[in-house]
Amino acid sequence: MKTTVDLPDDLLVRAKKRAAETRTPLRVLIERGLRRELASAATGNRARRSPRKIHWVVAPGGLPAGLDAADRSSLHDWIRAQR
């Protein structure tokens, strides 16, 4: 099917250059990009990314005496008391 699409000039120039470098018709290059985009949206690849790993920073000394890191309100109280 034929269609008309308005593309930014710089994007079209880059696409034509890539098509020439790979000896691929521009139509095929655009078709691959659309198929890849639609496939990732259909399978939810963006939602299935692996969670980021937490890089813990450990310093000698530990927590101050009496501070419970699991209790959010006590952490807030401790921070306010330090000001």
C-alpha positions in Angstrom: 0.0 0.0 0.0 1.3 3.4 -0.8 1.1 6.3 1.7 2.6 9.7 2.2 4.5 10.5 5.4 6.0 13.8 6.4 9.4 13.3 8.1 11.9 15.8 9.3 14.5 16.5 6.7 17.5 15.4 8.8 15.8 12.1 9.7 15.0 11.3 6.1 18.6 12.1 5.0 20.0 9.8 7.7 17.5 7.1 6.7 18.5 7.4 3.1 22.2 7.3 4.0 21.7 4.1 6.1 19.7 2.5 3.4 22.5 3.2 0.9 25.1 1.9 3.3 23.3 -1.3 3.9 22.1 -1.6 0.3 18.5 -1.8 1.5 15.6 0.0 0.0 14.3 2.8 2.1 10.9 1.2 2.1 12.4 -1.9 3.8 14.2 0.2 6.3 11.0 2.0 7.3 9.0 -1.2 7.4 11.6 -2.9 9.8 11.4 0.1 12.1 7.7 0.1 12.2 7.5 -3.6 12.8 10.1 -3.4 15.6 8.2 -0.5 17.3 4.8 -2.3 17.0 6.2 -5.6 18.2 7.8 -4.0 21.3 4.5 -2.2 22.1 2.5 -5.4 21.6 4.6 -7.5 23.9 5.1 -4.9 26.5 8.9 -5.0 26.4 9.1 -1.6 28.0 7.1 -2.8 31.0 9.2 -6.0 31.2 12.6 -4.5 31.6 14.5 -6.0 34.5 14.4 -3.8 37.6 17.4 -1.7 38.3 19.8 -3.1 40.8 20.5 -1.0 43.9 24.1 -0.3 44.5 24.4 -0.1 48.2 27.0 2.2 49.7 28.4 0.9 52.9 30.4 3.1 55.3 31.9 2.1 58.6 30.0 3.2 61.7 26.5 2.0 61.1 23.3 3.7 62.3 23.2 5.9 65.3 22.2 4.2 68.6 18.4 3.9 69.0 17.6 4.7 65.3 15.3 2.2 63.7 15.8 2.4 59.9 12.6 0.3 59.4 10.5 3.0 61.1 9.9 5.9 58.8 8.6 8.3 61.4 11.5 7.7 63.7 13.9 8.4 60.7 12.0 11.7 60.1 12.2 12.6 63.8 15.9 11.8 63.9 16.5 14.0 60.8 14.5 16.9 62.3 16.5 16.6 65.5 19.8 16.9 63.6 18.8 20.3 62.1 
